Amino acid sequence: MYFVDLNSDLGESFGSYKLGNDEQVLNYVSSVNIACGFHAGDPVVMEKTVLSAIERSVAIGAHPGYPDLMGFGRRKMQLDASEARAYMIYQIGALKAFVEASGGKLVHVKPHGALYNMAAVDEHLAETLAKAVYDVDRELAFVGLSNSLMVKAAETVGLRTVHEVFADRAYNSDGTLVARQVEGALIKDTEVCVSRVLKMVKDRRITAIDGTEIGIRADSVCIHGDSETALIFARTLRERLEAEGIIIKPLEKGC
C-alpha cells in the first residue's frame, strides 16, 4: 500500500495583486504551504488562506522565503547565519499566530524558492534553517528536497522530516532541481507529470534530465499553485493517484 501527501504553495497574493487559484486548488491537496509576507503574501491573505485550509481540513505549513517581493524569492541572497535564523523565526511565528488564532495547528515548515534550493546543497544554511524551526516548535515537520542536505540537517536536529518531490520540475543527476532558466526545467505536459509522480511514489525512482535513473523518496508531491494549469493538474493528479490505489494522506497524519 502506498501513501503520499499532495502539497501546494499558496497565499501568494498581496495587496491588490491576485496570484494563483487558491480556493480551487485547496479542494485537491492535503497540505498547504502559506507564504509569510517576505516573498509573497500579506497579513490579510495569510489569515484568509489559513481559514480556507482549516475549513477543508488541509494540513497547514509555513512557507518562509527571502525578503524579495519583487523577485518572488527566487533570487539568491547571501545571508549570515543570524539573519537566516531571524528571518525564519519571524515568518514562522507570524503564520503560527494566524493558525492558532483561527483554532488550527501549524504542522510543518517548507522554505521557499532560492532559500529552499540553496539550503538543499549548503550544509551550513540547512543546519541554520532546521535549528530555527526546532527552536520555534520541535513538533513541526521540516519539508525539504528529497534526499538533500536539508532533510539530513533536519533529521540531525531532531525534527520529523518530509522528503518532497516535484511533478513539474526536471531533476539533475545529483537529485537537485534543474534551474528554471534551463530549457526543459519546467514540464508542462500533464500526462508526463502524472507518469513521473507515479514512478516516484511506486518505484522510488525518477529519470534525470540527462537520462540517468536516480533513486528518490516521495513523502510529499508539490503542485505549484501559481501556474496556469494548476487546477486541472491538481484534480487530474489526485484522481489518477487514487485510481492507482495510492492513499492521499496529509502531513499531520504522519505521512
RONU-866532 format. One record per residue (C-alpha): residue number from 1; residue in one letter; x, y, z. Coordinates in steps of 0.1 Angstrom, whole numbers, plus 5000, padded with zeros to 4 digits. Layout:
<sites>
+-----+--------+------+------+------+
| num | residu |    u |    v |    w |
+-----+--------+------+------+------+
| NUM |      A |    X |    Y |    Z |
...
+-----+--------+------+------+------+
</sites>
This chain:
<sites>
+-----+--------+------+------+------+
| num | residu |    u |    v |    w |
+-----+--------+------+------+------+
|   1 |      M | 5000 | 5000 | 5000 |
|   2 |      Y | 5013 | 5034 | 4991 |
|   3 |      F | 5008 | 5067 | 5009 |
|   4 |      V | 5016 | 5103 | 4997 |
|   5 |      D | 5008 | 5139 | 5006 |
|   6 |      L | 4999 | 5164 | 4980 |
|   7 |      N | 5011 | 5199 | 4989 |
|   8 |      S | 5008 | 5233 | 4972 |
|   9 |      D | 5024 | 5267 | 4978 |
|  10 |      L | 4995 | 5292 | 4983 |
|  11 |      G | 4986 | 5325 | 4999 |
|  12 |      E | 5009 | 5343 | 4974 |
|  13 |      S | 4986 | 5372 | 4966 |
|  14 |      F | 4993 | 5406 | 4982 |
|  15 |      G | 4975 | 5439 | 4983 |
|  16 |      S | 4955 | 5443 | 4951 |
|  17 |      Y | 4976 | 5417 | 4933 |
|  18 |      K | 4960 | 5383 | 4929 |
|  19 |      L | 4981 | 5352 | 4922 |
|  20 |      G | 4971 | 5316 | 4919 |
|  21 |      N | 4939 | 5296 | 4922 |
|  22 |      D | 4940 | 5291 | 4960 |
|  23 |      E | 4903 | 5283 | 4967 |
|  24 |      Q | 4901 | 5257 | 4939 |
|  25 |      V | 4935 | 5241 | 4944 |
|  26 |      L | 4927 | 5236 | 4981 |
|  27 |      N | 4900 | 5212 | 4972 |
|  28 |      Y | 4925 | 5187 | 4958 |
|  29 |      V | 4956 | 5189 | 4980 |
|  30 |      S | 4961 | 5175 | 5015 |
|  31 |      S | 4987 | 5201 | 5028 |
|  32 |      V | 4993 | 5237 | 5021 |
|  33 |      N | 5024 | 5259 | 5024 |
|  34 |      I | 5014 | 5295 | 5031 |
|  35 |      A | 5036 | 5325 | 5021 |
|  36 |      C | 5046 | 5345 | 5051 |
|  37 |      G | 5049 | 5380 | 5037 |
|  38 |      F | 5086 | 5381 | 5027 |
|  39 |      H | 5085 | 5368 | 4991 |
|  40 |      A | 5047 | 5369 | 4987 |
|  41 |      G | 5015 | 5372 | 5007 |
|  42 |      D | 5004 | 5398 | 5033 |
|  43 |      P | 4986 | 5396 | 5067 |
|  44 |      V | 4951 | 5397 | 5052 |
|  45 |      V | 4959 | 5370 | 5027 |
|  46 |      M | 4977 | 5349 | 5053 |
|  47 |      E | 4946 | 5348 | 5075 |
|  48 |      K | 4922 | 5342 | 5047 |
|  49 |      T | 4943 | 5313 | 5034 |
|  50 |      V | 4946 | 5298 | 5069 |
|  51 |      L | 4908 | 5299 | 5073 |
|  52 |      S | 4902 | 5283 | 5039 |
|  53 |      A | 4926 | 5255 | 5047 |
|  54 |      I | 4911 | 5248 | 5081 |
|  55 |      E | 4876 | 5247 | 5065 |
|  56 |      R | 4888 | 5219 | 5042 |
|  57 |      S | 4908 | 5200 | 5069 |
|  58 |      V | 4941 | 5206 | 5049 |
|  59 |      A | 4973 | 5205 | 5069 |
|  60 |      I | 4989 | 5239 | 5072 |
|  61 |      G | 5026 | 5248 | 5069 |
|  62 |      A | 5046 | 5280 | 5069 |
|  63 |      H | 5064 | 5289 | 5036 |
|  64 |      P | 5092 | 5313 | 5046 |
|  65 |      G | 5114 | 5328 | 5019 |
|  66 |      Y | 5140 | 5356 | 5013 |
|  67 |      P | 5128 | 5392 | 5017 |
|  68 |      D | 5124 | 5396 | 4980 |
|  69 |      L | 5089 | 5405 | 4970 |
|  70 |      M | 5099 | 5419 | 4936 |
|  71 |      G | 5119 | 5387 | 4927 |
|  72 |      F | 5093 | 5364 | 4943 |
|  73 |      G | 5120 | 5349 | 4965 |
|  74 |      R | 5137 | 5332 | 4936 |
|  75 |      R | 5169 | 5353 | 4936 |
|  76 |      K | 5198 | 5341 | 4956 |
|  77 |      M | 5208 | 5362 | 4986 |
|  78 |      Q | 5238 | 5360 | 5008 |
|  79 |      L | 5228 | 5360 | 5045 |
|  80 |      D | 5248 | 5353 | 5076 |
|  81 |      A | 5235 | 5327 | 5100 |
|  82 |      S | 5220 | 5352 | 5123 |
|  83 |      E | 5200 | 5368 | 5095 |
|  84 |      A | 5188 | 5335 | 5081 |
|  85 |      R | 5177 | 5323 | 5115 |
|  86 |      A | 5159 | 5356 | 5123 |
|  87 |      Y | 5140 | 5356 | 5090 |
|  88 |      M | 5129 | 5320 | 5096 |
|  89 |      I | 5117 | 5326 | 5131 |
|  90 |      Y | 5099 | 5358 | 5122 |
|  91 |      Q | 5080 | 5343 | 5093 |
|  92 |      I | 5071 | 5310 | 5111 |
|  93 |      G | 5060 | 5329 | 5141 |
|  94 |      A | 5037 | 5352 | 5121 |
|  95 |      L | 5019 | 5323 | 5103 |
|  96 |      K | 5018 | 5302 | 5135 |
|  97 |      A | 4999 | 5331 | 5152 |
|  98 |      F | 4973 | 5332 | 5125 |
|  99 |      V | 4968 | 5295 | 5126 |
| 100 |      E | 4964 | 5293 | 5163 |
| 101 |      A | 4942 | 5324 | 5165 |
| 102 |      S | 4919 | 5306 | 5140 |
| 103 |      G | 4918 | 5274 | 5161 |
| 104 |      G | 4942 | 5254 | 5140 |
| 105 |      K | 4976 | 5239 | 5144 |
| 106 |      L | 5008 | 5246 | 5124 |
| 107 |      V | 5021 | 5213 | 5111 |
| 108 |      H | 5052 | 5219 | 5090 |
| 109 |      V | 5076 | 5244 | 5075 |
| 110 |      K | 5089 | 5244 | 5040 |
| 111 |      P | 5114 | 5270 | 5028 |
| 112 |      H | 5106 | 5288 | 4995 |
| 113 |      G | 5124 | 5294 | 4963 |
| 114 |      A | 5160 | 5303 | 4964 |
| 115 |      L | 5162 | 5297 | 5001 |
| 116 |      Y | 5150 | 5262 | 4995 |
| 117 |      N | 5173 | 5254 | 4966 |
| 118 |      M | 5204 | 5269 | 4984 |
| 119 |      A | 5197 | 5250 | 5016 |
| 120 |      A | 5195 | 5218 | 4996 |
| 121 |      V | 5232 | 5220 | 4988 |
| 122 |      D | 5246 | 5242 | 5016 |
| 123 |      E | 5251 | 5223 | 5048 |
| 124 |      H | 5256 | 5253 | 5070 |
| 125 |      L | 5224 | 5270 | 5057 |
| 126 |      A | 5205 | 5238 | 5060 |
| 127 |      E | 5215 | 5234 | 5096 |
| 128 |      T | 5206 | 5270 | 5104 |
| 129 |      L | 5171 | 5267 | 5090 |
| 130 |      A | 5165 | 5234 | 5107 |
| 131 |      K | 5176 | 5247 | 5140 |
| 132 |      A | 5154 | 5277 | 5137 |
| 133 |      V | 5124 | 5255 | 5131 |
| 134 |      Y | 5133 | 5233 | 5160 |
| 135 |      D | 5136 | 5263 | 5183 |
| 136 |      V | 5102 | 5276 | 5174 |
| 137 |      D | 5085 | 5243 | 5178 |
| 138 |      R | 5102 | 5209 | 5179 |
| 139 |      E | 5069 | 5192 | 5169 |
| 140 |      L | 5069 | 5209 | 5135 |
| 141 |      A | 5078 | 5187 | 5104 |
| 142 |      F | 5105 | 5200 | 5081 |
| 143 |      V | 5098 | 5197 | 5043 |
| 144 |      G | 5128 | 5196 | 5021 |
| 145 |      L | 5140 | 5184 | 4987 |
| 146 |      S | 5141 | 5146 | 4987 |
| 147 |      N | 5175 | 5132 | 4999 |
| 148 |      S | 5190 | 5166 | 5002 |
| 149 |      L | 5212 | 5182 | 5029 |
| 150 |      M | 5180 | 5200 | 5041 |
| 151 |      V | 5163 | 5168 | 5053 |
| 152 |      K | 5196 | 5154 | 5066 |
| 153 |      A | 5201 | 5185 | 5087 |
| 154 |      A | 5165 | 5184 | 5100 |
| 155 |      E | 5170 | 5147 | 5110 |
| 156 |      T | 5202 | 5156 | 5128 |
| 157 |      V | 5185 | 5184 | 5147 |
| 158 |      G | 5156 | 5160 | 5157 |
| 159 |      L | 5128 | 5172 | 5135 |
| 160 |      R | 5103 | 5149 | 5117 |
| 161 |      T | 5113 | 5152 | 5080 |
| 162 |      V | 5093 | 5151 | 5048 |
| 163 |      H | 5111 | 5142 | 5015 |
| 164 |      E | 5095 | 5164 | 4988 |
| 165 |      V | 5094 | 5157 | 4951 |
| 166 |      F | 5082 | 5179 | 4922 |
| 167 |      A | 5059 | 5167 | 4894 |
| 168 |      D | 5066 | 5195 | 4870 |
| 169 |      R | 5103 | 5201 | 4875 |
| 170 |      A | 5132 | 5183 | 4858 |
| 171 |      Y | 5160 | 5168 | 4880 |
| 172 |      N | 5197 | 5168 | 4877 |
| 173 |      S | 5216 | 5135 | 4881 |
| 174 |      D | 5226 | 5145 | 4917 |
| 175 |      G | 5189 | 5148 | 4927 |
| 176 |      T | 5188 | 5187 | 4927 |
| 177 |      L | 5163 | 5205 | 4906 |
| 178 |      V | 5173 | 5219 | 4871 |
| 179 |      A | 5175 | 5257 | 4873 |
| 180 |      R | 5143 | 5273 | 4859 |
| 181 |      Q | 5162 | 5292 | 4832 |
| 182 |      V | 5175 | 5260 | 4816 |
| 183 |      E | 5155 | 5246 | 4787 |
| 184 |      G | 5134 | 5216 | 4798 |
| 185 |      A | 5134 | 5226 | 4835 |
| 186 |      L | 5097 | 5230 | 4836 |
| 187 |      I | 5075 | 5202 | 4825 |
| 188 |      K | 5041 | 5214 | 4812 |
| 189 |      D | 5025 | 5182 | 4799 |
| 190 |      T | 5000 | 5169 | 4824 |
| 191 |      E | 5003 | 5132 | 4814 |
| 192 |      V | 5041 | 5133 | 4816 |
| 193 |      C | 5039 | 5149 | 4851 |
| 194 |      V | 5014 | 5123 | 4863 |
| 195 |      S | 5036 | 5094 | 4850 |
| 196 |      R | 5066 | 5109 | 4867 |
| 197 |      V | 5048 | 5111 | 4900 |
| 198 |      L | 5036 | 5075 | 4898 |
| 199 |      K | 5071 | 5064 | 4892 |
| 200 |      M | 5085 | 5084 | 4921 |
| 201 |      V | 5058 | 5071 | 4945 |
| 202 |      K | 5056 | 5035 | 4935 |
| 203 |      D | 5092 | 5028 | 4922 |
| 204 |      R | 5111 | 5054 | 4942 |
| 205 |      R | 5130 | 5064 | 4910 |
| 206 |      I | 5130 | 5093 | 4885 |
| 207 |      T | 5147 | 5098 | 4852 |
| 208 |      A | 5171 | 5129 | 4854 |
| 209 |      I | 5173 | 5154 | 4825 |
| 210 |      D | 5204 | 5136 | 4812 |
| 211 |      G | 5187 | 5102 | 4812 |
| 212 |      T | 5202 | 5089 | 4844 |
| 213 |      E | 5179 | 5069 | 4866 |
| 214 |      I | 5182 | 5081 | 4902 |
| 215 |      G | 5166 | 5069 | 4935 |
| 216 |      I | 5142 | 5092 | 4952 |
| 217 |      R | 5119 | 5092 | 4982 |
| 218 |      A | 5085 | 5107 | 4977 |
| 219 |      D | 5067 | 5116 | 5010 |
| 220 |      S | 5050 | 5146 | 4995 |
| 221 |      V | 5044 | 5159 | 4960 |
| 222 |      C | 5045 | 5196 | 4953 |
| 223 |      I | 5018 | 5211 | 4930 |
| 224 |      H | 5026 | 5247 | 4920 |
| 225 |      G | 4995 | 5268 | 4926 |
| 226 |      D | 5007 | 5298 | 4906 |
| 227 |      S | 5008 | 5280 | 4872 |
| 228 |      E | 4981 | 5285 | 4846 |
| 229 |      T | 4972 | 5248 | 4847 |
| 230 |      A | 4975 | 5243 | 4884 |
| 231 |      L | 4938 | 5235 | 4890 |
| 232 |      I | 4935 | 5210 | 4861 |
| 233 |      F | 4967 | 5193 | 4871 |
| 234 |      A | 4958 | 5191 | 4908 |
| 235 |      R | 4925 | 5174 | 4900 |
| 236 |      T | 4940 | 5151 | 4875 |
| 237 |      L | 4969 | 5140 | 4897 |
| 238 |      R | 4947 | 5133 | 4927 |
| 239 |      E | 4922 | 5113 | 4906 |
| 240 |      R | 4950 | 5092 | 4889 |
| 241 |      L | 4968 | 5085 | 4922 |
| 242 |      E | 4936 | 5073 | 4939 |
| 243 |      A | 4928 | 5052 | 4908 |
| 244 |      E | 4962 | 5035 | 4913 |
| 245 |      G | 4953 | 5027 | 4949 |
| 246 |      I | 4976 | 5054 | 4964 |
| 247 |      I | 4962 | 5069 | 4995 |
| 248 |      I | 4964 | 5107 | 4999 |
| 249 |      K | 4974 | 5114 | 5034 |
| 250 |      P | 4981 | 5149 | 5049 |
| 251 |      L | 5014 | 5156 | 5067 |
| 252 |      E | 4997 | 5158 | 5101 |
| 253 |      K | 4986 | 5122 | 5098 |
| 254 |      G | 5022 | 5111 | 5098 |
| 255 |      C | 5029 | 5108 | 5061 |
+-----+--------+------+------+------+
</sites>
